[in-house]
Amino acid sequence: MLFKERFWAGLADGTITVAFRRWKRPNAKTGGRMRTPAGVLGVDAVDVVSADSITEEDARRSGFSSRSELLAELDRYGDDDIYRIEFHFAGADPRERLRHSANLSEDALADVRRRLSRWDAASPRGPWTLTTLRLIAERPATRAADLAASIGRDRASFKIDVRKLKELGLTESLEIGYRLSPRGRAVLQRLGDP
């Protein structure tokens, strides 16, 4: 579940504890966890609700200044069911520490190299990992659709690939686009450019 940057501080300090989304089917489940740029959220409840049941207090708990502002935001997303997602801050994203571990041992670098090579070998498009890292290094904070188009890729599969790199702590999501993490910069530098 995505949150705009203006909500990240409230997620991290626990002042935002509920969200409302219009979905065809639930994209979160009770007892699950969601990783956000603010950290990990533990999902306490997911329920379908009516717009009439949303209160001013709900709006404040979801980071909006008023119920009308929240409802206007929901109206931008069609007329699918409204889901109320209750959550709590469950801690920092474990990838955060990984992103900042730029001093890789030879074993750690070899592990990253193996994983990148495995993804390259399994891809029907051929090697993509270092190309994608270089592209993000050269064009940080660029829309995923623009990055993908610049190398003849579709946005959806490009984003899936970037998520894989993010799992290794090599990239970070921004409000728009991505950037290399300190670890990603170190890996790219040590693996070298062709």
C-alpha positions in Angstrom: 0.0 0.0 0.0 1.5 3.3 -1.0 1.5 6.5 1.1 2.5 9.9 -0.2 5.5 11.5 1.3 3.5 14.0 3.3 2.2 11.0 5.4 5.5 9.4 6.2 6.3 11.3 9.4 2.8 10.6 10.8 3.2 6.9 10.0 6.6 6.8 11.8 5.5 8.7 14.9 2.2 6.8 15.3 -0.2 9.8 14.7 -1.5 8.2 11.5 -3.0 4.8 12.3 -5.8 4.4 9.7 -6.0 4.6 6.0 -8.9 4.5 3.5 -8.5 3.1 0.0 -10.9 2.3 -2.9 -10.1 -1.2 -4.0 -11.9 -3.9 -6.1 -10.5 -6.4 -3.5 -8.5 -5.9 -0.4 -4.8 -5.3 -0.9 -3.9 -5.7 2.8 -4.9 -8.4 5.3 -5.4 -8.4 9.1 -2.3 -9.6 10.7 -0.1 -8.7 7.7 2.7 -6.3 7.4 3.3 -3.4 5.0 6.6 -1.9 4.2 6.5 1.9 3.6 9.2 4.5 3.3 8.4 5.4 7.0 8.9 1.8 8.2 6.9 -1.3 8.7 3.2 -1.2 9.6 1.4 -4.0 11.3 -2.2 -4.4 10.0 -4.7 -4.7 12.8 -8.0 -4.7 10.7 -9.2 -4.4 7.2 -12.9 -3.7 6.7 -15.3 -2.5 3.9 -17.0 0.7 5.1 -19.4 3.2 3.7 -18.4 6.8 3.1 -21.1 7.9 5.5 -19.4 6.0 8.3 -16.2 7.9 8.0 -15.8 10.5 10.8 -13.8 13.7 11.3 -11.7 11.7 13.8 -11.0 9.0 11.1 -9.9 11.8 8.7 -7.4 13.2 11.3 -6.2 9.7 12.2 -5.5 9.1 8.4 -3.5 12.4 8.1 -6.2 14.6 6.5 -7.3 17.9 7.9 -11.0 17.1 7.5 -13.5 14.4 6.5 -14.4 16.4 3.3 -10.7 16.4 2.2 -10.4 12.6 2.8 -13.7 12.0 0.9 -12.5 14.2 -2.0 -9.3 12.2 -2.2 -11.2 8.9 -2.2 -13.5 10.2 -5.0 -10.5 10.6 -7.2 -10.2 6.8 -7.3 -13.6 5.8 -8.7 -16.4 4.0 -7.0 -14.9 0.7 -5.9 -15.5 -0.4 -2.3 -14.0 1.8 0.4 -11.6 -0.2 2.7 -10.6 1.0 6.2 -7.2 -0.2 7.2 -6.2 0.0 10.8 -2.5 -0.3 11.6 0.3 0.4 14.0 3.9 1.3 13.5 5.9 -1.9 13.9 9.4 -0.6 13.5 12.0 0.4 10.9 12.2 -1.3 7.6 15.0 -3.9 7.8 16.1 -2.9 4.4 17.0 0.6 5.8 20.0 -0.7 7.6 21.0 -2.8 4.6 20.8 0.3 2.3 23.4 2.0 4.4 25.8 -0.9 4.7 28.1 0.4 1.9 31.3 -1.3 3.3 30.7 -4.7 1.8 33.0 -7.6 2.5 34.2 -9.7 -0.4 31.7 -12.4 0.7 28.8 -10.0 0.8 29.8 -8.6 -2.6 30.1 -12.1 -4.1 26.6 -12.9 -2.7 25.1 -9.7 -4.4 27.0 -10.6 -7.6 25.5 -14.1 -7.6 22.0 -12.9 -7.1 22.3 -10.3 -9.8 23.7 -12.9 -12.2 20.9 -15.3 -11.4 18.3 -12.6 -12.2 20.1 -11.7 -15.4 20.3 -15.3 -16.5 16.6 -15.9 -15.7 15.4 -12.8 -17.6 13.8 -13.3 -21.0 15.2 -9.8 -21.9 18.7 -10.7 -21.0 21.0 -8.9 -18.5 19.2 -6.0 -16.9 20.5 -5.6 -13.3 23.6 -3.4 -13.9 21.9 -1.5 -16.7 19.0 -0.6 -14.3 21.4 0.4 -11.5 23.4 2.6 -13.9 20.1 4.2 -15.2 18.9 5.0 -11.7 22.4 6.4 -10.8 22.3 8.6 -13.9 18.7 9.7 -13.5 17.6 9.8 -9.9 14.1 11.0 -9.0 12.8 10.2 -12.6 9.4 8.7 -13.1 9.6 4.9 -13.5 7.6 5.1 -16.8 10.3 7.5 -18.2 13.2 5.3 -17.1 11.5 2.3 -18.5 10.8 3.9 -21.8 14.4 5.2 -22.1 15.6 1.6 -22.4 12.6 0.2 -24.3 10.9 -1.5 -21.3 7.3 -1.3 -20.1 6.7 0.4 -16.7 5.2 -2.6 -14.9 8.0 -5.1 -15.5 10.6 -2.4 -14.9 9.1 -1.6 -11.5 9.1 -5.3 -10.6 12.8 -5.5 -11.4 13.5 -2.3 -9.3 11.7 -3.9 -6.4 14.1 -6.9 -6.6 17.1 -4.5 -6.4 15.4 -2.8 -3.5 15.2 -6.1 -1.6 19.0 -6.3 -1.8 19.2 -2.8 -0.3 20.5 -1.3 -3.6 17.8 1.2 -4.4 15.5 3.5 -2.5 12.0 4.7 -3.6 11.4 8.4 -3.7 8.1 10.3 -4.0 8.9 10.3 -7.7 11.3 7.6 -9.0 14.3 6.1 -7.3 17.9 6.6 -6.3 20.7 4.3 -5.5 21.3 3.7 -1.8 24.9 4.0 -0.4 25.1 0.2 -0.8 23.8 0.4 -4.4 26.5 3.0 -5.2 29.2 0.8 -3.6 28.1 -2.3 -5.5 27.9 -0.5 -8.8 31.4 1.0 -8.2 32.9 -2.3 -7.2 31.3 -4.3 -10.0 32.5 -1.7 -12.4 31.2 -0.3 -15.6 31.7 -2.2 -18.9 
